[in-house]
């Protein structure tokens, strides 16, 4: 994981996925998500990417191209549905045609709010956060209320704030 996700091959914002054998009977594959700091139990944009690559590269072939792809993740079962079309050209083929994915949607893990309006002490400041689960636990903070404007030049400050919150939740 470190060799792939960190410099010089990767970068701080890179995500990766490893396909595995499924653990449940109805799944097409298992998937483990990783990034520069560790692993994730679920990743929405990762599911979209994995479904796209799996179909376009012929790694998975549901019985009907319109069927859901079913993935086992550490957070639970995720179903992805892709809108595909066939195109001419070389590469792996599905029924004599190469698939091109136009869009992917997914239904994931049941989500819920664990705590709303949690007070977090950050030195001399107190900010409010909502803690929710959507495949992993997330602390959701109004960045501007926390004193960090959402602008490109403030990205390092946003990352620093996220790390502060992560270390206290």
C-alpha positions in Angstrom: 0.0 0.0 0.0 2.7 2.5 0.9 4.7 1.7 -2.2 1.7 2.4 -4.4 -0.1 5.3 -2.6 2.9 7.4 -1.5 5.5 9.4 -3.5 7.0 8.8 -6.0 4.2 6.6 -7.5 1.3 8.2 -5.7 0.4 11.4 -3.8 -1.4 12.5 -0.7 -4.9 12.6 -2.3 -4.6 9.2 -4.2 -7.0 6.4 -3.6 -6.6 2.8 -4.6 -8.7 -0.4 -4.7 -7.8 -4.1 -4.7 -10.3 -6.6 -6.0 -10.5 -9.8 -4.0 -12.6 -13.0 -4.2 -16.1 -12.3 -2.8 -17.0 -13.5 0.6 -20.8 -13.5 0.1 -22.5 -15.9 -2.3 -24.2 -13.2 -4.4 -21.2 -10.9 -4.8 -19.1 -10.6 -8.0 -16.0 -9.6 -6.1 -14.7 -8.1 -2.9 -12.9 -4.8 -2.8 -10.5 -3.2 -0.3 -9.9 0.5 -0.5 -6.6 2.1 0.4 -4.9 5.5 0.5 -1.7 7.1 1.6 -2.6 6.9 5.3 -4.2 3.5 5.6 -7.4 1.7 4.5 -11.1 2.7 4.2 -14.1 0.5 4.9 -16.0 2.0 1.9 -15.4 4.6 -0.8 -18.2 5.9 -3.1 -15.9 7.3 -5.8 -13.9 4.1 -5.5 -16.9 2.0 -6.2 -17.7 4.1 -9.3 -14.1 3.7 -10.5 -13.9 -0.1 -9.8 -17.2 -0.8 -11.5 -16.1 1.2 -14.6 -12.7 -0.5 -14.8 -14.1 -4.0 -14.1 -16.6 -3.7 -17.0 -14.5 -1.9 -19.5 -11.5 -4.2 -19.0 -13.7 -7.4 -18.9 -12.7 -8.3 -15.3 -16.3 -8.8 -14.4 -19.1 -10.0 -16.6 -22.6 -10.0 -15.1 -25.0 -12.3 -17.0 -26.7 -9.2 -18.5 -24.7 -5.9 -19.0 -27.5 -4.0 -17.3 -27.4 -6.1 -14.1 -25.9 -4.8 -10.9 -22.3 -5.5 -10.0 -22.3 -6.6 -6.4 -19.2 -5.9 -4.2 -18.3 -7.1 -0.7 -16.6 -4.2 1.2 -15.5 -4.1 4.8 -18.5 -1.9 5.5 -21.0 -4.3 3.8 -22.5 -5.1 0.4 -22.6 -2.4 -2.2 -24.6 -2.7 -5.5 -23.4 -0.7 -8.5 -25.4 -0.2 -11.7 -23.6 1.0 -14.9 -25.0 2.4 -18.0 -22.9 0.9 -20.8 -22.7 0.9 -24.5 -20.8 -1.2 -27.0 -18.0 0.3 -29.1 -15.8 -1.1 -31.8 -12.1 -1.5 -31.2 -9.5 -3.7 -29.7 -9.3 -4.8 -26.1 -11.3 -7.2 -24.0 -14.8 -7.8 -25.3 -18.2 -8.8 -23.9 -20.2 -10.9 -26.3 -17.9 -9.8 -29.2 -18.2 -6.1 -28.3 -16.1 -3.8 -26.1 -18.1 -2.1 -23.3 -17.8 1.6 -22.6 -19.3 2.8 -19.3 -21.2 6.1 -19.5 -22.2 6.4 -15.9 -22.3 4.4 -12.6 -24.7 4.7 -9.7 -24.6 2.7 -6.5 -26.6 1.9 -3.5 -24.4 1.4 -0.5 -24.4 0.8 3.2 -27.4 2.1 5.2 -26.4 5.5 6.5 -27.3 7.2 9.8 -26.4 10.2 12.0 -24.7 9.1 15.2 -24.5 12.5 16.9 -25.7 15.9 15.7 -24.2 19.1 17.0 -21.3 17.5 18.9 -19.1 20.2 20.5 -15.4 19.8 19.8 -12.7 21.7 21.7 -9.9 22.9 19.4 -7.6 24.8 21.7 -9.3 28.0 22.4 -12.2 27.4 20.0 -15.3 25.1 20.2 -16.8 24.0 16.9 -19.9 21.9 16.2 -19.8 18.7 14.2 -22.3 16.1 13.1 -21.0 12.6 13.2 -22.5 10.3 10.6 -22.0 6.8 9.2 -22.1 6.1 5.4 -19.7 3.2 5.0 -17.3 4.9 7.4 -17.7 7.4 10.2 -17.5 11.1 9.1 -17.3 14.3 11.2 -19.2 16.9 9.1 -18.2 20.5 10.0 -19.2 23.8 8.4 -15.7 25.0 7.4 -16.7 28.7 7.3 -18.2 28.5 10.8 -14.9 27.0 11.9 -13.1 30.0 10.4 -11.8 28.4 7.2 -13.1 29.8 4.0 -13.6 27.3 1.2 -11.2 28.7 -1.4 -8.3 27.0 -3.3 -5.6 29.0 -1.5 -7.0 27.9 1.9 -6.8 24.2 1.0 -3.8 23.6 3.4 -5.9 25.2 6.2 -8.8 22.9 5.4 -6.6 19.9 5.5 -5.1 21.0 8.8 -8.6 21.6 10.3 -9.6 18.1 9.2 -6.6 16.5 10.8 -7.3 18.4 14.1 -10.9 17.2 14.1 -9.9 13.6 13.2 -7.5 13.5 16.2 -10.2 14.6 18.6 -13.2 12.6 17.5 
